């Protein structure tokens, strides 16, 4: 995979009875129609401007969601062209 030119940030915060892990990327936004389906197994969202063919299988976000849900948590996604993309994992404190 070619190096990314977008900035990325990872943070972890305690918020009351839960822990929130966020991963933020300032790159291109994820199109609205693709946001729900990227958590399904074997789904890949093609980046139309990229000349490079992806070689991933489309399992990463599916596996993340399954692990988070198994621990009683949720995964949320926010993505805009201006703000970038943020995945937020919320897990209960135990």
Beta strands, then each sheet from edge to edge (+ up, - down):
strand 1: 8-15
strand 2: 18-25
strand 3: 74-80
strand 4: 84-92
sheet 1: 1+ 2- 4+ 3-
end
